[in-house]
Amino acid sequence: MADNDPALLDLLRHGHEERNIEYKGSNLKNHRADSFAWGPDTVNAKLARSAMAMANIGGGAIIIGMDETTPDTWDPNGVAASVAASYTQDVVQQYINQRADPYVTVTVRKPVLDEKTFVVIQVSGFDELPVVCTRGSGSLRQGAVYTRSRTKHETVEVQSQTEMRELLDRAIAVGVQKQLRPFIDALSGIQEQGMLQSAEDRFRAEREADL
């Protein structure tokens, strides 16, 4: 069954890379439909690198089947059936997480737009700690921490103090949020109860004033 999730289709129609959206070409226009099939380490490592970077900025999506026609303008051309079939959840997840610590949560989707099939790798942000590459191969470097650049939408190693500070701030924010969640939930309940009580008190006061 075709995956026609409107959110995924919007990613295909968007046509421009963002910090949390990365496009990969199909090369269908060059009659090389198998050039981005999952399998060769040159392809797998590039996707793992991007997935680690996406996890470190809070999540994103890698879309395969887009061809750049002019600078930062991408056409949704889709991928060949053999390319789509080469991507499976277990294989992609295993490859990435054999090279990442902590694990990266990814979901492989295959939406269809205008009868063309695409591969979308959705990446969740890290839960507690930033992701570090633990095994070098292809374009991966052991010990590297990857991010998505703010100045140019590409995957790079964290090198500047600004990038490192952003990563640490997010780790602190995620950690604090998880620790405080029970208290936030409890406080929200108290606030809602208080607002309800206040509304009831105002209603009674207005009724008494009308009598």
Beta strands, then each sheet from edge to edge (+ up, - down):
strand 1: 21-24
strand 2: 59-64
strand 3: 66-70
strand 4: 73-76
strand 5: 100-101
strand 6: 106-109
strand 7: 112-113
strand 8: 116-117
strand 9: 119-124
strand 10: 132-133
strand 11: 146-148
strand 12: 155-157
sheet 1: 1+ 2+ 9- 6+
sheet 2: 3+ 4-
sheet 3: 5+ 10-
sheet 4: 7+ 8-
sheet 5: 11+ 12-
end
